[in-house]
């Protein structure tokens, strides 16, 4: 199964962003962001939500529970 860090890296690269740009966007050090992609640290829940909103994907997709990126929103 794909890990959160791998999914995060794929999502970041799909938007042609660097780790530095992501760290600035999410107001953290580049080292802290890099730790997410290396699976040595996990974000706080609110950061998980912010990352999934930024990439327009579901939390389940971001953490590797599904390969379907679409968000299932209430109507």
PQR file with spaces between the fields and no chain letter, atoms N, CA, C, O and H, PARSE charges and radii, in Angstrom:
ATOM       1  N    UNK     1       0.847   -1.179    0.000 -0.4000 1.5000
ATOM       2  CA   UNK     1       0.000    0.000    0.000 -0.0000 2.0000
ATOM       3  C    UNK     1       0.893    1.243    0.000  0.5500 1.7000
ATOM       4  O    UNK     1       1.944    1.277    0.640 -0.5500 1.4000
ATOM       5  N    UNK     2       0.458    2.229   -0.714 -0.4000 1.5000
ATOM       6  CA   UNK     2       1.201    3.492   -0.787 -0.0000 2.0000
ATOM       7  C    UNK     2       1.114    4.218    0.563  0.5500 1.7000
ATOM       8  O    UNK     2       0.080    4.189    1.231 -0.5500 1.4000
ATOM       9  H    UNK     2      -0.396    2.202   -1.234  0.4000 1.0000
ATOM      10  N    UNK     3       2.197    4.856    0.941 -0.4000 1.5000
ATOM      11  CA   UNK     3       2.222    5.561    2.218 -0.0000 2.0000
ATOM      12  C    UNK     3       1.776    7.012    2.041  0.5500 1.7000
ATOM      13  O    UNK     3       1.714    7.537    0.930 -0.5500 1.4000
ATOM      14  H    UNK     3       3.037    4.880    0.398  0.4000 1.0000
ATOM      15  N    UNK     4       1.471    7.635    3.168 -0.4000 1.5000
ATOM      16  CA   UNK     4       1.111    9.053    3.151 -0.0000 2.0000
ATOM      17  C    UNK     4       2.217    9.880    2.506  0.5500 1.7000
ATOM      18  O    UNK     4       1.940   10.732    1.662 -0.5500 1.4000
ATOM      19  H    UNK     4       1.522    7.209    4.071  0.4000 1.0000
ATOM      20  N    UNK     5       3.452    9.638    2.891 -0.4000 1.5000
ATOM      21  CA   UNK     5       4.570   10.406    2.348 -0.0000 2.0000
ATOM      22  C    UNK     5       4.699   10.277    0.845  0.5500 1.7000
ATOM      23  O    UNK     5       4.953   11.256    0.142 -0.5500 1.4000
ATOM      24  H    UNK     5       3.677    8.945    3.576  0.4000 1.0000
ATOM      25  N    UNK     6       4.521    9.047    0.355 -0.4000 1.5000
ATOM      26  CA   UNK     6       4.587    8.831   -1.096 -0.0000 2.0000
ATOM      27  C    UNK     6       3.452    9.559   -1.809  0.5500 1.7000
ATOM      28  O    UNK     6       3.659   10.192   -2.845 -0.5500 1.4000
ATOM      29  H    UNK     6       4.315    8.252    0.925  0.4000 1.0000
ATOM      30  N    UNK     7       2.261    9.462   -1.245 -0.4000 1.5000
ATOM      31  CA   UNK     7       1.097   10.123   -1.853 -0.0000 2.0000
ATOM      32  C    UNK     7       1.270   11.641   -1.827  0.5500 1.7000
ATOM      33  O    UNK     7       0.911   12.332   -2.780 -0.5500 1.4000
ATOM      34  H    UNK     7       2.093    8.949   -0.403  0.4000 1.0000
ATOM      35  N    UNK     8       1.819   12.144   -0.735 -0.4000 1.5000
ATOM      36  CA   UNK     8       2.052   13.582   -0.615 -0.0000 2.0000
ATOM      37  C    UNK     8       3.065   14.046   -1.658  0.5500 1.7000
ATOM      38  O    UNK     8       2.883   15.086   -2.291 -0.5500 1.4000
ATOM      39  H    UNK     8       2.110   11.582    0.039  0.4000 1.0000
ATOM      40  N    UNK     9       4.116   13.279   -1.827 -0.4000 1.5000
ATOM      41  CA   UNK     9       5.141   13.638   -2.805 -0.0000 2.0000
ATOM      42  C    UNK     9       4.572   13.625   -4.232  0.5500 1.7000
ATOM      43  O    UNK     9       4.837   14.541   -5.010 -0.5500 1.4000
ATOM      44  H    UNK     9       4.263   12.435   -1.313  0.4000 1.0000
ATOM      45  N    UNK    10       3.805   12.607   -4.570 -0.4000 1.5000
ATOM      46  CA   UNK    10       3.180   12.527   -5.897 -0.0000 2.0000
ATOM      47  C    UNK    10       2.255   13.718   -6.113  0.5500 1.7000
ATOM      48  O    UNK    10       2.261   14.328   -7.182 -0.5500 1.4000
ATOM      49  H    UNK    10       3.589   11.863   -3.937  0.4000 1.0000
ATOM      50  N    UNK    11       1.465   14.047   -5.104 -0.4000 1.5000
ATOM      51  CA   UNK    11       0.531   15.174   -5.208 -0.0000 2.0000
ATOM      52  C    UNK    11       1.278   16.487   -5.390  0.5500 1.7000
ATOM      53  O    UNK    11       0.897   17.322   -6.210 -0.5500 1.4000
ATOM      54  H    UNK    11       1.459   13.552   -4.235  0.4000 1.0000
ATOM      55  N    UNK    12       2.343   16.660   -4.620 -0.4000 1.5000
ATOM      56  CA   UNK    12       3.147   17.891   -4.731 -0.0000 2.0000
ATOM      57  C    UNK    12       3.759   18.019   -6.124  0.5500 1.7000
ATOM      58  O    UNK    12       3.701   19.081   -6.744 -0.5500 1.4000
ATOM      59  H    UNK    12       2.653   15.981   -3.954  0.4000 1.0000
ATOM      60  N    UNK    13       4.338   16.936   -6.603 -0.4000 1.5000
ATOM      61  CA   UNK    13       4.988   16.963   -7.915 -0.0000 2.0000
ATOM      62  C    UNK    13       3.987   17.173   -9.043  0.5500 1.7000
ATOM      63  O    UNK    13       4.325   17.747  -10.077 -0.5500 1.4000
ATOM      64  H    UNK    13       4.384   16.073   -6.100  0.4000 1.0000
ATOM      65  N    UNK    14       2.743   16.704   -8.844 -0.4000 1.5000
ATOM      66  CA   UNK    14       1.720   16.897   -9.883 -0.0000 2.0000
ATOM      67  C    UNK    14       1.394   18.374  -10.065  0.5500 1.7000
ATOM      68  O    UNK    14       0.893   18.777  -11.115 -0.5500 1.4000
ATOM      69  H    UNK    14       2.468   16.238   -8.003  0.4000 1.0000
ATOM      70  N    UNK    15       1.675   19.179   -9.048 -0.4000 1.5000
ATOM      71  CA   UNK    15       1.458   20.627   -9.127 -0.0000 2.0000
ATOM      72  C    UNK    15       2.766   21.382   -9.397  0.5500 1.7000
ATOM      73  O    UNK    15       2.809   22.611   -9.344 -0.5500 1.4000
ATOM      74  H    UNK    15       2.082   18.852   -8.195  0.4000 1.0000
ATOM      75  N    UNK    16       3.826   20.625   -9.684 -0.4000 1.5000
ATOM      76  CA   UNK    16       5.138   21.220   -9.980 -0.0000 2.0000
ATOM      77  C    UNK    16       5.625   22.150   -8.873  0.5500 1.7000
ATOM      78  O    UNK    16       6.133   23.240   -9.136 -0.5500 1.4000
ATOM      79  H    UNK    16       3.791   19.627   -9.727  0.4000 1.0000
ATOM      80  N    UNK    17       5.461   21.701   -7.634 -0.4000 1.5000
ATOM      81  CA   UNK    17       5.902   22.483   -6.484 -0.0000 2.0000
ATOM      82  C    UNK    17       7.100   21.813   -5.823  0.5500 1.7000
ATOM      83  O    UNK    17       7.246   20.592   -5.866 -0.5500 1.4000
ATOM      84  H    UNK    17       5.049   20.816   -7.419  0.4000 1.0000
ATOM      85  N    UNK    18       7.944   22.620   -5.219 -0.4000 1.5000
ATOM      86  CA   UNK    18       9.086   22.094   -4.476 -0.0000 2.0000
ATOM      87  C    UNK    18       8.691   21.907   -3.011  0.5500 1.7000
ATOM      88  O    UNK    18       7.661   22.409   -2.560 -0.5500 1.4000
ATOM      89  H    UNK    18       7.825   23.612   -5.185  0.4000 1.0000
ATOM      90  N    UNK    19       9.522   21.182   -2.288 -0.4000 1.5000
ATOM      91  CA   UNK    19       9.292   21.041   -0.860 -0.0000 2.0000
ATOM      92  C    UNK    19       9.385   22.402   -0.181  0.5500 1.7000
ATOM      93  O    UNK    19       8.638   22.682    0.757 -0.5500 1.4000
ATOM      94  H    UNK    19      10.358   20.775   -2.654  0.4000 1.0000
ATOM      95  N    UNK    20      10.281   23.233   -0.642 -0.4000 1.5000
ATOM      96  CA   UNK    20      10.430   24.589   -0.082 -0.0000 2.0000
ATOM      97  C    UNK    20       9.137   25.382   -0.273  0.5500 1.7000
ATOM      98  O    UNK    20       8.665   26.026    0.663 -0.5500 1.4000
ATOM      99  H    UNK    20      10.888   23.006   -1.404  0.4000 1.0000
ATOM     100  N    UNK    21       8.564   25.341   -1.470 -0.4000 1.5000
ATOM     101  CA   UNK    21       7.321   26.062   -1.734 -0.0000 2.0000
ATOM     102  C    UNK    21       6.180   25.553   -0.852  0.5500 1.7000
ATOM     103  O    UNK    21       5.365   26.338   -0.367 -0.5500 1.4000
ATOM     104  H    UNK    21       8.948   24.818   -2.231  0.4000 1.0000
ATOM     105  N    UNK    22       6.129   24.247   -0.650 -0.4000 1.5000
ATOM     106  CA   UNK    22       5.091   23.680    0.211 -0.0000 2.0000
ATOM     107  C    UNK    22       5.290   24.118    1.658  0.5500 1.7000
ATOM     108  O    UNK    22       4.322   24.427    2.353 -0.5500 1.4000
ATOM     109  H    UNK    22       6.792   23.609   -1.044  0.4000 1.0000
ATOM     110  N    UNK    23       6.527   24.145    2.108 -0.4000 1.5000
ATOM     111  CA   UNK    23       6.784   24.555    3.491 -0.0000 2.0000
ATOM     112  C    UNK    23       6.372   26.003    3.714  0.5500 1.7000
ATOM     113  O    UNK    23       5.850   26.344    4.776 -0.5500 1.4000
ATOM     114  H    UNK    23       7.313   23.893    1.543  0.4000 1.0000
ATOM     115  N    UNK    24       6.599   26.849    2.732 -0.4000 1.5000
ATOM     116  CA   UNK    24       6.189   28.249    2.833 -0.0000 2.0000
ATOM     117  C    UNK    24       4.659   28.342    2.826  0.5500 1.7000
ATOM     118  O    UNK    24       4.074   29.061    3.635 -0.5500 1.4000
ATOM     119  H    UNK    24       7.023   26.572    1.869  0.4000 1.0000
ATOM     120  N    UNK    25       4.024   27.620    1.921 -0.4000 1.5000
ATOM     121  CA   UNK    25       2.562   27.634    1.802 -0.0000 2.0000
ATOM     122  C    UNK    25       1.892   27.212    3.111  0.5500 1.7000
ATOM     123  O    UNK    25       0.859   27.764    3.489 -0.5500 1.4000
ATOM     124  H    UNK    25       4.499   27.035    1.263  0.4000 1.0000
ATOM     125  N    UNK    26       2.488   26.225    3.807 -0.4000 1.5000
ATOM     126  CA   UNK    26       1.884   25.696    5.020 -0.0000 2.0000
ATOM     127  C    UNK    26       2.574   26.183    6.291  0.5500 1.7000
ATOM     128  O    UNK    26       2.392   25.617    7.370 -0.5500 1.4000
ATOM     129  H    UNK    26       3.328   25.777    3.500  0.4000 1.0000
ATOM     130  N    UNK    27       3.369   27.244    6.143 -0.4000 1.5000
ATOM     131  CA   UNK    27       3.979   27.933    7.276 -0.0000 2.0000
ATOM     132  C    UNK    27       4.732   26.986    8.218  0.5500 1.7000
ATOM     133  O    UNK    27       4.475   26.939    9.421 -0.5500 1.4000
ATOM     134  H    UNK    27       3.516   27.703    5.267  0.4000 1.0000
ATOM     135  N    UNK    28       5.663   26.242    7.635 -0.4000 1.5000
ATOM     136  CA   UNK    28       6.488   25.328    8.418 -0.0000 2.0000
ATOM     137  C    UNK    28       7.896   25.321    7.835  0.5500 1.7000
ATOM     138  O    UNK    28       8.137   25.859    6.755 -0.5500 1.4000
ATOM     139  H    UNK    28       5.872   26.281    6.658  0.4000 1.0000
ATOM     140  N    UNK    29       8.802   24.717    8.552 -0.4000 1.5000
ATOM     141  CA   UNK    29      10.160   24.626    8.019 -0.0000 2.0000
ATOM     142  C    UNK    29      10.184   23.598    6.894  0.5500 1.7000
ATOM     143  O    UNK    29       9.347   22.698    6.832 -0.5500 1.4000
ATOM     144  H    UNK    29       8.606   24.280    9.430  0.4000 1.0000
ATOM     145  N    UNK    30      11.147   23.752    6.022 -0.4000 1.5000
ATOM     146  CA   UNK    30      11.301   22.776    4.943 -0.0000 2.0000
ATOM     147  C    UNK    30      11.615   21.398    5.532  0.5500 1.7000
ATOM     148  O    UNK    30      11.165   20.376    5.016 -0.5500 1.4000
ATOM     149  H    UNK    30      11.828   24.483    6.073  0.4000 1.0000
ATOM     150  N    UNK    31      12.373   21.385    6.593 -0.4000 1.5000
ATOM     151  CA   UNK    31      12.718   20.118    7.253 -0.0000 2.0000
ATOM     152  C    UNK    31      11.464   19.413    7.775  0.5500 1.7000
ATOM     153  O    UNK    31      11.337   18.196    7.647 -0.5500 1.4000
ATOM     154  H    UNK    31      12.739   22.215    7.013  0.4000 1.0000
ATOM     155  N    UNK    32      10.547   20.173    8.359 -0.4000 1.5000
ATOM     156  CA   UNK    32       9.301   19.587    8.870 -0.0000 2.0000
ATOM     157  C    UNK    32       8.469   19.020    7.724  0.5500 1.7000
ATOM     158  O    UNK    32       7.909   17.930    7.844 -0.5500 1.4000
ATOM     159  H    UNK    32      10.651   21.162    8.463  0.4000 1.0000
ATOM     160  N    UNK    33       8.385   19.749    6.617 -0.4000 1.5000
ATOM     161  CA   UNK    33       7.628   19.251    5.472 -0.0000 2.0000
ATOM     162  C    UNK    33       8.287   18.001    4.895  0.5500 1.7000
ATOM     163  O    UNK    33       7.608   17.025    4.575 -0.5500 1.4000
ATOM     164  H    UNK    33       8.840   20.634    6.519  0.4000 1.0000
ATOM     165  N    UNK    34       9.601   18.036    4.767 -0.4000 1.5000
ATOM     166  CA   UNK    34      10.342   16.897    4.235 -0.0000 2.0000
ATOM     167  C    UNK    34      10.097   15.643    5.086  0.5500 1.7000
ATOM     168  O    UNK    34      10.027   14.534    4.556 -0.5500 1.4000
ATOM     169  H    UNK    34      10.152   18.829    5.027  0.4000 1.0000
ATOM     170  N    UNK    35       9.970   15.821    6.386 -0.4000 1.5000
ATOM     171  CA   UNK    35       9.708   14.685    7.284 -0.0000 2.0000
ATOM     172  C    UNK    35       8.364   14.029    6.961  0.5500 1.7000
ATOM     173  O    UNK    35       8.223   12.816    7.116 -0.5500 1.4000
ATOM     174  H    UNK    35      10.027   16.721    6.817  0.4000 1.0000
ATOM     175  N    UNK    36       7.385   14.803    6.520 -0.4000 1.5000
ATOM     176  CA   UNK    36       6.111   14.227    6.092 -0.0000 2.0000
ATOM     177  C    UNK    36       6.330   13.296    4.899  0.5500 1.7000
ATOM     178  O    UNK    36       5.853   12.162    4.888 -0.5500 1.4000
ATOM     179  H    UNK    36       7.500   15.788    6.395  0.4000 1.0000
ATOM     180  N    UNK    37       7.055   13.789    3.901 -0.4000 1.5000
ATOM     181  CA   UNK    37       7.280   12.989    2.697 -0.0000 2.0000
ATOM     182  C    UNK    37       8.169   11.779    2.975  0.5500 1.7000
ATOM     183  O    UNK    37       8.069   10.768    2.280 -0.5500 1.4000
ATOM     184  H    UNK    37       7.442   14.711    3.910  0.4000 1.0000
ATOM     185  N    UNK    38       9.022   11.871    3.966 -0.4000 1.5000
ATOM     186  CA   UNK    38       9.903   10.756    4.327 -0.0000 2.0000
ATOM     187  C    UNK    38       9.254    9.793    5.315  0.5500 1.7000
ATOM     188  O    UNK    38       9.873    8.812    5.727 -0.5500 1.4000
ATOM     189  H    UNK    38       9.103   12.692    4.531  0.4000 1.0000
ATOM     190  N    UNK    39       8.017   10.068    5.692 -0.4000 1.5000
ATOM     191  CA   UNK    39       7.282    9.248    6.653 -0.0000 2.0000
ATOM     192  C    UNK    39       7.973    9.144    8.013  0.5500 1.7000
ATOM     193  O    UNK    39       7.858    8.129    8.700 -0.5500 1.4000
ATOM     194  H    UNK    39       7.514   10.865    5.358  0.4000 1.0000
ATOM     195  N    UNK    40       8.686   10.194    8.391 -0.4000 1.5000
ATOM     196  CA   UNK    40       9.305   10.213    9.719 -0.0000 2.0000
ATOM     197  C    UNK    40       8.517   11.095   10.675  0.5500 1.7000
ATOM     198  O    UNK    40       8.827   11.168   11.865 -0.5500 1.4000
ATOM     199  H    UNK    40       8.779   11.018    7.833  0.4000 1.0000
ATOM     200  N    UNK    41       7.494   11.766   10.148 -0.4000 1.5000
ATOM     201  CA   UNK    41       6.610   12.599   10.954 -0.0000 2.0000
ATOM     202  C    UNK    41       5.247   12.638   10.267  0.5500 1.7000
ATOM     203  O    UNK    41       5.146   12.504    9.047 -0.5500 1.4000
ATOM     204  H    UNK    41       7.242   11.707    9.182  0.4000 1.0000
ATOM     205  N    UNK    42       4.216   12.821   11.063 -0.4000 1.5000
ATOM     206  CA   UNK    42       2.879   12.954   10.492 -0.0000 2.0000
ATOM     207  C    UNK    42       2.283   14.283   10.927  0.5500 1.7000
ATOM     208  O    UNK    42       2.534   14.749   12.038 -0.5500 1.4000
ATOM     209  H    UNK    42       4.298   12.929   12.054  0.4000 1.0000
ATOM     210  N    UNK    43       1.497   14.888   10.054 -0.4000 1.5000
ATOM     211  CA   UNK    43       0.904   16.179   10.390 -0.0000 2.0000
ATOM     212  C    UNK    43      -0.173   16.066   11.458  0.5500 1.7000
ATOM     213  O    UNK    43      -0.752   15.002   11.675 -0.5500 1.4000
ATOM     214  H    UNK    43       1.292   14.509    9.152  0.4000 1.0000
ATOM     215  N    UNK    44      -0.420   17.165   12.104 -0.4000 1.5000
ATOM     216  CA   UNK    44      -1.570   17.300   12.997 -0.0000 2.0000
ATOM     217  C    UNK    44      -2.816   17.176   12.124  0.5500 1.7000
ATOM     218  O    UNK    44      -2.769   17.461   10.927 -0.5500 1.4000
ATOM     219  H    UNK    44       0.051   18.029   11.928  0.4000 1.0000
ATOM     220  N    UNK    45      -3.907   16.760   12.709 -0.4000 1.5000
ATOM     221  CA   UNK    45      -5.137   16.535   11.955 -0.0000 2.0000
ATOM     222  C    UNK    45      -5.544   17.738   11.111  0.5500 1.7000
ATOM     223  O    UNK    45      -5.969   17.576    9.968 -0.5500 1.4000
ATOM     224  H    UNK    45      -3.945   16.529   13.681  0.4000 1.0000
ATOM     225  N    UNK    46      -5.418   18.938   11.662 -0.4000 1.5000
ATOM     226  CA   UNK    46      -5.811   20.126   10.897 -0.0000 2.0000
ATOM     227  C    UNK    46      -4.923   20.312    9.667  0.5500 1.7000
ATOM     228  O    UNK    46      -5.382   20.819    8.643 -0.5500 1.4000
ATOM     229  H    UNK    46      -5.072   19.069   12.591  0.4000 1.0000
ATOM     230  N    UNK    47      -3.670   19.909    9.759 -0.4000 1.5000
ATOM     231  CA   UNK    47      -2.790   19.990    8.586 -0.0000 2.0000
ATOM     232  C    UNK    47      -3.133   18.926    7.557  0.5500 1.7000
ATOM     233  O    UNK    47      -2.998   19.159    6.356 -0.5500 1.4000
ATOM     234  H    UNK    47      -3.297   19.498   10.590  0.4000 1.0000
ATOM     235  N    UNK    48      -3.581   17.747    8.020 -0.4000 1.5000
ATOM     236  CA   UNK    48      -4.062   16.735    7.081 -0.0000 2.0000
ATOM     237  C    UNK    48      -5.202   17.308    6.253  0.5500 1.7000
ATOM     238  O    UNK    48      -5.232   17.158    5.032 -0.5500 1.4000
ATOM     239  H    UNK    48      -3.691   17.558    8.996  0.4000 1.0000
ATOM     240  N    UNK    49      -6.131   17.961    6.920 -0.4000 1.5000
ATOM     241  CA   UNK    49      -7.280   18.549    6.224 -0.0000 2.0000
ATOM     242  C    UNK    49      -6.825   19.641    5.259  0.5500 1.7000
ATOM     243  O    UNK    49      -7.288   19.699    4.120 -0.5500 1.4000
ATOM     244  H    UNK    49      -6.107   18.083    7.912  0.4000 1.0000
ATOM     245  N    UNK    50      -5.922   20.504    5.713 -0.4000 1.5000
ATOM     246  CA   UNK    50      -5.424   21.584    4.859 -0.0000 2.0000
ATOM     247  C    UNK    50      -4.720   21.024    3.625  0.5500 1.7000
ATOM     248  O    UNK    50      -4.894   21.552    2.527 -0.5500 1.4000
ATOM     249  H    UNK    50      -5.546   20.457    6.639  0.4000 1.0000
ATOM     250  N    UNK    51      -3.940   19.977    3.787 -0.4000 1.5000
ATOM     251  CA   UNK    51      -3.251   19.367    2.646 -0.0000 2.0000
ATOM     252  C    UNK    51      -4.243   18.729    1.677  0.5500 1.7000
ATOM     253  O    UNK    51      -4.107   18.884    0.463 -0.5500 1.4000
ATOM     254  H    UNK    51      -3.799   19.548    4.679  0.4000 1.0000
ATOM     255  N    UNK    52      -5.237   18.015    2.200 -0.4000 1.5000
ATOM     256  CA   UNK    52      -6.211   17.389    1.297 -0.0000 2.0000
ATOM     257  C    UNK    52      -7.036   18.450    0.575  0.5500 1.7000
ATOM     258  O    UNK    52      -7.355   18.285   -0.602 -0.5500 1.4000
ATOM     259  H    UNK    52      -5.348   17.889    3.186  0.4000 1.0000
ATOM     260  N    UNK    53      -7.383   19.536    1.263 -0.4000 1.5000
ATOM     261  CA   UNK    53      -8.100   20.637    0.606 -0.0000 2.0000
ATOM     262  C    UNK    53      -7.234   21.289   -0.461  0.5500 1.7000
ATOM     263  O    UNK    53      -7.718   21.590   -1.552 -0.5500 1.4000
ATOM     264  H    UNK    53      -7.123   19.670    2.219  0.4000 1.0000
ATOM     265  N    UNK    54      -5.968   21.508   -0.161 -0.4000 1.5000
ATOM     266  CA   UNK    54      -5.054   22.145   -1.106 -0.0000 2.0000
ATOM     267  C    UNK    54      -4.950   21.328   -2.399  0.5500 1.7000
ATOM     268  O    UNK    54      -4.969   21.884   -3.497 -0.5500 1.4000
ATOM     269  H    UNK    54      -5.575   21.264    0.726  0.4000 1.0000
ATOM     270  N    UNK    55      -4.841   20.006   -2.255 -0.4000 1.5000
ATOM     271  CA   UNK    55      -4.702   19.150   -3.436 -0.0000 2.0000
ATOM     272  C    UNK    55      -6.052   18.744   -4.021  0.5500 1.7000
ATOM     273  O    UNK    55      -6.108   18.158   -5.102 -0.5500 1.4000
ATOM     274  H    UNK    55      -4.826   19.554   -1.363  0.4000 1.0000
ATOM     275  N    UNK    56      -7.142   19.051   -3.311 -0.4000 1.5000
ATOM     276  CA   UNK    56      -8.473   18.710   -3.817 -0.0000 2.0000
ATOM     277  C    UNK    56      -8.735   17.216   -3.811  0.5500 1.7000
ATOM     278  O    UNK    56      -9.404   16.693   -4.703 -0.5500 1.4000
ATOM     279  H    UNK    56      -7.097   19.526   -2.433  0.4000 1.0000
ATOM     280  N    UNK    57      -8.210   16.531   -2.810 -0.4000 1.5000
ATOM     281  CA   UNK    57      -8.374   15.082   -2.711 -0.0000 2.0000
ATOM     282  C    UNK    57      -8.942   14.735   -1.337  0.5500 1.7000
ATOM     283  O    UNK    57      -8.914   15.552   -0.417 -0.5500 1.4000
ATOM     284  H    UNK    57      -7.667   16.955   -2.086  0.4000 1.0000
ATOM     285  N    UNK    58      -9.454   13.520   -1.214 -0.4000 1.5000
ATOM     286  CA   UNK    58      -9.999   13.082    0.068 -0.0000 2.0000
ATOM     287  C    UNK    58      -8.868   12.724    1.036  0.5500 1.7000
ATOM     288  O    UNK    58      -7.743   12.447    0.621 -0.5500 1.4000
ATOM     289  H    UNK    58      -9.477   12.857   -1.961  0.4000 1.0000
ATOM     290  N    UNK    59      -9.182   12.735    2.309 -0.4000 1.5000
ATOM     291  CA   UNK    59      -8.211   12.301    3.325 -0.0000 2.0000
ATOM     292  C    UNK    59      -7.835   10.841    3.106  0.5500 1.7000
ATOM     293  O    UNK    59      -6.668   10.474    3.247 -0.5500 1.4000
ATOM     294  H    UNK    59     -10.096   12.960    2.647  0.4000 1.0000
ATOM     295  N    UNK    60      -8.819   10.002    2.760 -0.4000 1.5000
ATOM     296  CA   UNK    60      -8.525    8.585    2.518 -0.0000 2.0000
ATOM     297  C    UNK    60      -7.518    8.417    1.386  0.5500 1.7000
ATOM     298  O    UNK    60      -6.628    7.571    1.471 -0.5500 1.4000
ATOM     299  H    UNK    60      -9.767   10.300    2.646  0.4000 1.0000
ATOM     300  N    UNK    61      -7.649    9.205    0.343 -0.4000 1.5000
ATOM     301  CA   UNK    61      -6.698    9.147   -0.764 -0.0000 2.0000
ATOM     302  C    UNK    61      -5.309    9.581   -0.296  0.5500 1.7000
ATOM     303  O    UNK    61      -4.307    8.929   -0.591 -0.5500 1.4000
ATOM     304  H    UNK    61      -8.372    9.892    0.274  0.4000 1.0000
ATOM     305  N    UNK    62      -5.269   10.672    0.425 -0.4000 1.5000
ATOM     306  CA   UNK    62      -3.991   11.223    0.861 -0.0000 2.0000
ATOM     307  C    UNK    62      -3.224   10.253    1.760  0.5500 1.7000
ATOM     308  O    UNK    62      -1.998   10.178    1.686 -0.5500 1.4000
ATOM     309  H    UNK    62      -6.082   11.201    0.665  0.4000 1.0000
ATOM     310  N    UNK    63      -3.927    9.522    2.594 -0.4000 1.5000
ATOM     311  CA   UNK    63      -3.235    8.595    3.498 -0.0000 2.0000
ATOM     312  C    UNK    63      -3.111    7.186    2.918  0.5500 1.7000
ATOM     313  O    UNK    63      -2.629    6.278    3.595 -0.5500 1.4000
ATOM     314  H    UNK    63      -4.924    9.583    2.654  0.4000 1.0000
ATOM     315  N    UNK    64      -3.544    7.000    1.670 -0.4000 1.5000
ATOM     316  CA   UNK    64      -3.331    5.729    0.987 -0.0000 2.0000
ATOM     317  C    UNK    64      -4.386    4.667    1.232  0.5500 1.7000
ATOM     318  O    UNK    64      -4.152    3.497    0.930 -0.5500 1.4000
ATOM     319  H    UNK    64      -3.935    7.737    1.120  0.4000 1.0000
ATOM     320  N    UNK    65      -5.545    5.038    1.772 -0.4000 1.5000
ATOM     321  CA   UNK    65      -6.615    4.066    2.022 -0.0000 2.0000
ATOM     322  C    UNK    65      -7.426    3.763    0.777  0.5500 1.7000
ATOM     323  O    UNK    65      -8.137    2.760    0.722 -0.5500 1.4000
ATOM     324  H    UNK    65      -5.735    5.989    2.018  0.4000 1.0000
ATOM     325  N    UNK    66      -7.322    4.626   -0.220 -0.4000 1.5000
ATOM     326  CA   UNK    66      -8.020    4.419   -1.486 -0.0000 2.0000
ATOM     327  C    UNK    66      -7.188    5.034   -2.601  0.5500 1.7000
ATOM     328  O    UNK    66      -6.364    5.917   -2.360 -0.5500 1.4000
ATOM     329  H    UNK    66      -6.744    5.441   -0.176  0.4000 1.0000
ATOM     330  N    UNK    67      -7.409    4.560   -3.822 -0.4000 1.5000
ATOM     331  CA   UNK    67      -6.744    5.153   -4.973 -0.0000 2.0000
ATOM     332  C    UNK    67      -7.664    6.127   -5.703  0.5500 1.7000
ATOM     333  O    UNK    67      -7.309    6.641   -6.763 -0.5500 1.4000
ATOM     334  H    UNK    67      -8.078    3.843   -4.017  0.4000 1.0000
ATOM     335  N    UNK    68      -8.836    6.380   -5.142 -0.4000 1.5000
ATOM     336  CA   UNK    68      -9.811    7.301   -5.727 -0.0000 2.0000
ATOM     337  C    UNK    68      -9.623    8.658   -5.058  0.5500 1.7000
ATOM     338  O    UNK    68      -9.929    8.808   -3.875 -0.5500 1.4000
ATOM     339  H    UNK    68      -9.124    5.962   -4.280  0.4000 1.0000
ATOM     340  N    UNK    69      -9.124    9.648   -5.798 -0.4000 1.5000
ATOM     341  CA   UNK    69      -8.823   10.940   -5.189 -0.0000 2.0000
ATOM     342  C    UNK    69     -10.023   11.839   -4.914  0.5500 1.7000
ATOM     343  O    UNK    69      -9.914   12.784   -4.133 -0.5500 1.4000
ATOM     344  H    UNK    69      -8.875    9.526   -6.759  0.4000 1.0000
ATOM     345  N    UNK    70     -11.162   11.565   -5.537 -0.4000 1.5000
ATOM     346  CA   UNK    70     -12.312   12.458   -5.409 -0.0000 2.0000
ATOM     347  C    UNK    70     -12.798   12.556   -3.974  0.5500 1.7000
ATOM     348  O    UNK    70     -12.808   11.581   -3.222 -0.5500 1.4000
ATOM     349  H    UNK    70     -11.251   10.797   -6.171  0.4000 1.0000
ATOM     350  N    UNK    71     -13.198   13.761   -3.626 -0.4000 1.5000
ATOM     351  CA   UNK    71     -13.767   14.025   -2.308 -0.0000 2.0000
ATOM     352  C    UNK    71     -15.245   13.688   -2.361  0.5500 1.7000
ATOM     353  O    UNK    71     -15.940   14.084   -3.297 -0.5500 1.4000
ATOM     354  H    UNK    71     -13.191   14.553   -4.236  0.4000 1.0000
ATOM     355  N    UNK    72     -15.725   12.969   -1.376 -0.4000 1.5000
ATOM     356  CA   UNK    72     -17.134   12.603   -1.292 -0.0000 2.0000
ATOM     357  C    UNK    72     -17.831   13.642   -0.427  0.5500 1.7000
ATOM     358  O    UNK    72     -17.868   13.517    0.797 -0.5500 1.4000
ATOM     359  H    UNK    72     -15.161   12.648   -0.615  0.4000 1.0000
ATOM     360  N    UNK    73     -18.385   14.669   -1.066 -0.4000 1.5000
ATOM     361  CA   UNK    73     -19.017   15.779   -0.335 -0.0000 2.0000
ATOM     362  C    UNK    73     -20.508   15.536   -0.201  0.5500 1.7000
ATOM     363  O    UNK    73     -21.147   14.920   -1.054 -0.5500 1.4000
ATOM     364  H    UNK    73     -18.355   14.771   -2.060  0.4000 1.0000
ATOM     365  N    UNK    74     -21.044   16.050    0.915 -0.4000 1.5000
ATOM     366  CA   UNK    74     -22.489   15.992    1.122 -0.0000 2.0000
ATOM     367  C    UNK    74     -23.172   16.928    0.148  0.5500 1.7000
ATOM     368  O    UNK    74     -22.623   17.966   -0.222 -0.5500 1.4000
ATOM     369  H    UNK    74     -20.525   16.550    1.608  0.4000 1.0000
ATOM     370  N    UNK    75     -24.373   16.556   -0.265 -0.4000 1.5000
ATOM     371  CA   UNK    75     -25.116   17.377   -1.220 -0.0000 2.0000
ATOM     372  C    UNK    75     -26.076   18.266   -0.500  0.5500 1.7000
ATOM     373  O    UNK    75     -26.797   19.038   -1.133 -0.5500 1.4000
ATOM     374  H    UNK    75     -24.818   15.713    0.036  0.4000 1.0000
